[in-house]
């Protein structure tokens, strides 16, 4: 009696869609790494393709131009950031604390290499006319969506947060993420982030989005001191 050799099932062939998704993931990772390490100007499609181990033909099939690739980076990173925000903020039970934690959570999310890469793309739009033209509507849509997300956090806390405060928080944190790469003491940046949190808390104490009147006062060592005016 002879024994039959067991049949080894062949792994299913990958679909064109799965191969395409894998290629795009490699190119995304390589683009982010290059933007973070080299900056926008030096991040070319050829450089990204080489770093990703992808042929130039495959690169051009996915992203015919550098602008196409950069827009993909911005949009994909934003979707990843939304997941991180939901995870970090969802772990904070108290609604008010969740709102006040936004600067620190934003720092944790935006100071990653992915966040710095997006900032490089945004800065690159200043000298790349085509990128600026196509990036503007995407950035407007992203800002609108992110503001709505902040509004949901603020509504849960019963505290309104005006657009000017939202922009101050996001762009302060983005600027600090670049400063961290240049300073001799990167750990110092978190102190500025914590100050931003205290400024938000002060704004809440003064009535949410109520603007500071001229001469209304400023805080000195935990107390409010009336601002002197000159005649």
C-alpha positions as a Python dict, from the first residue, in 0.01 Angstrom:
ca = {
    (1, 'X'): (0, 0, 0),
    (2, 'X'): (145, 329, -101),
    (3, 'X'): (89, 653, 83),
    (4, 'X'): (-23, 955, -106),
    (5, 'X'): (188, 1267, -93),
    (6, 'X'): (-19, 1540, 71),
    (7, 'X'): (-115, 1816, -165),
    (8, 'X'): (24, 2152, -65),
    (9, 'X'): (-219, 2428, -142),
    (10, 'X'): (-67, 2708, -341),
    (11, 'X'): (-106, 3054, -191),
    (12, 'X'): (-370, 3256, -372),
    (13, 'X'): (-237, 3488, -637),
    (14, 'X'): (-235, 3848, -534),
    (15, 'X'): (-478, 4067, -718),
    (16, 'X'): (-376, 4374, -912),
    (17, 'X'): (-552, 4580, -648),
    (18, 'X'): (-347, 4431, -364),
    (19, 'X'): (-21, 4476, -555),
    (20, 'X'): (-113, 4837, -626),
    (21, 'X'): (-196, 4900, -260),
    (22, 'X'): (137, 4750, -154),
    (23, 'X'): (326, 4970, -400),
    (24, 'X'): (145, 5282, -281),
    (25, 'X'): (221, 5194, 82),
    (26, 'X'): (592, 5160, 2),
    (27, 'X'): (594, 5489, -184),
    (28, 'X'): (407, 5662, 98),
    (29, 'X'): (656, 5545, 360),
    (30, 'X'): (952, 5643, 141),
    (31, 'X'): (803, 5986, 63),
    (32, 'X'): (742, 6060, 431),
    (33, 'X'): (1094, 5952, 523),
    (34, 'X'): (1246, 6165, 247),
    (35, 'X'): (1038, 6472, 327),
    (36, 'X'): (1132, 6443, 693),
    (37, 'X'): (1503, 6387, 625),
    (38, 'X'): (1565, 6586, 306),
    (39, 'X'): (1286, 6839, 279),
    (40, 'X'): (1043, 6912, -3),
    (41, 'X'): (1285, 7036, -271),
    (42, 'X'): (1512, 6733, -251),
    (43, 'X'): (1225, 6484, -245),
    (44, 'X'): (1185, 6392, -611),
    (45, 'X'): (986, 6106, -758),
    (46, 'X'): (1310, 5935, -860),
    (47, 'X'): (1447, 5959, -505),
    (48, 'X'): (1125, 5823, -356),
    (49, 'X'): (1108, 5536, -607),
    (50, 'X'): (1467, 5439, -531),
    (51, 'X'): (1412, 5454, -154),
    (52, 'X'): (1098, 5244, -187),
    (53, 'X'): (1264, 4985, -409),
    (54, 'X'): (1006, 5050, -678),
    (55, 'X'): (1074, 5087, -1050),
    (56, 'X'): (1028, 5428, -1205),
    (57, 'X'): (757, 5284, -1429),
    (58, 'X'): (561, 5154, -1130),
    (59, 'X'): (606, 5490, -960),
    (60, 'X'): (470, 5682, -1257),
    (61, 'X'): (180, 5440, -1288),
    (62, 'X'): (71, 5524, -933),
    (63, 'X'): (172, 5889, -923),
    (64, 'X'): (240, 6050, -1263),
    (65, 'X'): (375, 6369, -1102),
    (66, 'X'): (539, 6479, -780),
    (67, 'X'): (230, 6685, -698),
    (68, 'X'): (14, 6371, -719),
    (69, 'X'): (241, 6200, -468),
    (70, 'X'): (250, 6498, -232),
    (71, 'X'): (-129, 6527, -228),
    (72, 'X'): (-148, 6156, -147),
    (73, 'X'): (90, 6209, 145),
    (74, 'X'): (-114, 6498, 286),
    (75, 'X'): (-450, 6323, 254),
    (76, 'X'): (-333, 5984, 382),
    (77, 'X'): (-144, 6125, 679),
    (78, 'X'): (-451, 6329, 777),
    (79, 'X'): (-664, 6013, 782),
    (80, 'X'): (-402, 5845, 1001),
    (81, 'X'): (-398, 6146, 1233),
    (82, 'X'): (-776, 6130, 1279),
    (83, 'X'): (-741, 5775, 1409),
    (84, 'X'): (-468, 5881, 1653),
    (85, 'X'): (-674, 6173, 1781),
    (86, 'X'): (-975, 5948, 1841),
    (87, 'X'): (-760, 5696, 2028),
    (88, 'X'): (-579, 5951, 2248),
    (89, 'X'): (-879, 6171, 2325),
    (90, 'X'): (-1112, 5875, 2368),
    (91, 'X'): (-896, 5753, 2656),
    (92, 'X'): (-968, 6077, 2851),
    (93, 'X'): (-1300, 6047, 3037),
    (94, 'X'): (-1353, 6402, 3164),
    (95, 'X'): (-1486, 6625, 2878),
    (96, 'X'): (-1313, 6941, 3004),
    (97, 'X'): (-980, 6765, 3050),
    (98, 'X'): (-1021, 6613, 2704),
    (99, 'X'): (-1057, 6963, 2558),
    (100, 'X'): (-762, 7108, 2751),
    (101, 'X'): (-547, 6813, 2644),
    (102, 'X'): (-582, 6905, 2276),
    (103, 'X'): (-249, 7095, 2255),
    (104, 'X'): (-56, 6802, 2406),
    (105, 'X'): (-236, 6544, 2194),
    (106, 'X'): (-180, 6761, 1885),
    (107, 'X'): (190, 6777, 1970),
    (108, 'X'): (207, 6400, 2005),
    (109, 'X'): (40, 6357, 1664),
    (110, 'X'): (185, 6645, 1459),
    (111, 'X'): (545, 6622, 1579),
    (112, 'X'): (583, 6272, 1433),
    (113, 'X'): (786, 6238, 1111),
    (114, 'X'): (454, 6216, 924),
    (115, 'X'): (345, 6553, 1062),
    (116, 'X'): (676, 6717, 973),
    (117, 'X'): (652, 6568, 623),
    (118, 'X'): (310, 6727, 572),
    (119, 'X'): (446, 7061, 690),
    (120, 'X'): (725, 7030, 434),
    (121, 'X'): (461, 6984, 163),
    (122, 'X'): (267, 7288, 286),
    (123, 'X'): (582, 7500, 282),
    (124, 'X'): (672, 7365, -61),
    (125, 'X'): (349, 7509, -198),
    (126, 'X'): (498, 7856, -158),
    (127, 'X'): (736, 7794, -448),
    (128, 'X'): (544, 7529, -645),
    (129, 'X'): (255, 7692, -830),
    (130, 'X'): (89, 7368, -937),
    (131, 'X'): (114, 7220, -589),
    (132, 'X'): (-36, 7537, -441),
    (133, 'X'): (-325, 7531, -687),
    (134, 'X'): (-418, 7170, -616),
    (135, 'X'): (-331, 7167, -246),
    (136, 'X'): (-543, 7468, -148),
    (137, 'X'): (-888, 7303, -180),
    (138, 'X'): (-761, 6989, -6),
    (139, 'X'): (-617, 7191, 280),
    (140, 'X'): (-938, 7392, 314),
    (141, 'X'): (-1139, 7068, 332),
    (142, 'X'): (-898, 6922, 590),
    (143, 'X'): (-914, 7235, 806),
    (144, 'X'): (-1294, 7239, 792),
    (145, 'X'): (-1314, 6873, 888),
    (146, 'X'): (-1061, 6909, 1170),
    (147, 'X'): (-1242, 7216, 1307),
    (148, 'X'): (-1564, 7016, 1318),
    (149, 'X'): (-1383, 6744, 1511),
    (150, 'X'): (-1261, 7002, 1765),
    (151, 'X'): (-1614, 7142, 1788),
    (152, 'X'): (-1743, 6799, 1890),
    (153, 'X'): (-1487, 6783, 2171),
    (154, 'X'): (-1573, 7138, 2276),
    (155, 'X'): (-1948, 7074, 2269),
    (156, 'X'): (-1906, 6773, 2495),
    (157, 'X'): (-1727, 7002, 2743),
    (158, 'X'): (-1985, 7279, 2699),
    (159, 'X'): (-1710, 7525, 2602),
    (160, 'X'): (-1702, 7706, 2265),
    (161, 'X'): (-1367, 7724, 2085),
    (162, 'X'): (-1348, 7991, 1811),
    (163, 'X'): (-1160, 7929, 1483),
    (164, 'X'): (-881, 8169, 1582),
    (165, 'X'): (-798, 7950, 1884),
    (166, 'X'): (-804, 7634, 1673),
    (167, 'X'): (-561, 7781, 1421),
    (168, 'X'): (-336, 7913, 1697),
    (169, 'X'): (-316, 7567, 1851),
    (170, 'X'): (-250, 7375, 1528),
    (171, 'X'): (1, 7612, 1373),
    (172, 'X'): (185, 7673, 1699),
    (173, 'X'): (233, 7299, 1736),
    (174, 'X'): (337, 7260, 1370),
    (175, 'X'): (595, 7536, 1411),
    (176, 'X'): (729, 7377, 1727),
    (177, 'X'): (768, 7045, 1543),
    (178, 'X'): (1013, 7215, 1306),
    (179, 'X'): (1186, 7399, 1590),
    (180, 'X'): (1242, 7064, 1763),
    (181, 'X'): (1456, 6952, 1469),
    (182, 'X'): (1680, 7258, 1500),
    (183, 'X'): (1713, 7324, 1871),
    (184, 'X'): (1993, 7189, 2088),
    (185, 'X'): (1739, 7082, 2348),
    (186, 'X'): (1439, 6920, 2173),
    (187, 'X'): (1281, 6835, 2507),
    (188, 'X'): (1223, 7205, 2571),
    (189, 'X'): (945, 7212, 2311),
    (190, 'X'): (701, 7034, 2539),
    (191, 'X'): (724, 7327, 2781),
    (192, 'X'): (585, 7554, 2510),
    (193, 'X'): (308, 7303, 2442),
    (194, 'X'): (215, 7303, 2811),
    (195, 'X'): (211, 7682, 2807),
    (196, 'X'): (-30, 7664, 2514),
    (197, 'X'): (-253, 7443, 2727),
    (198, 'X'): (-246, 7700, 3009),
    (199, 'X'): (-335, 7977, 2764),
    (200, 'X'): (-636, 7774, 2651),
    (201, 'X'): (-741, 7725, 3013),
    (202, 'X'): (-705, 8099, 3075),
    (203, 'X'): (-923, 8172, 2776),
    (204, 'X'): (-1188, 7937, 2912),
    (205, 'X'): (-1176, 8108, 3251),
    (206, 'X'): (-1230, 8443, 3080),
    (207, 'X'): (-1537, 8322, 2899),
    (208, 'X'): (-1436, 8096, 2613),
    (209, 'X'): (-1396, 8301, 2298),
    (210, 'X'): (-1431, 8643, 2458),
    (211, 'X'): (-1145, 8857, 2322),
    (212, 'X'): (-904, 9029, 2557),
    (213, 'X'): (-983, 9399, 2575),
    (214, 'X'): (-694, 9643, 2552),
    (215, 'X'): (-555, 9693, 2900),
    (216, 'X'): (-774, 9416, 3044),
    (217, 'X'): (-478, 9252, 3209),
    (218, 'X'): (-223, 8975, 3182),
    (219, 'X'): (-121, 8696, 3414),
    (220, 'X'): (192, 8727, 3626),
    (221, 'X'): (296, 8429, 3839),
    (222, 'X'): (-58, 8300, 3873),
    (223, 'X'): (-234, 8634, 3928),
    (224, 'X'): (-384, 8886, 3691),
    (225, 'X'): (-209, 9220, 3679),
    (226, 'X'): (-369, 9526, 3524),
    (227, 'X'): (-178, 9643, 3220),
    (228, 'X'): (-48, 9996, 3257),
    (229, 'X'): (-117, 10242, 2978),
    (230, 'X'): (75, 10549, 2887),
    (231, 'X'): (-99, 10876, 2822),
}
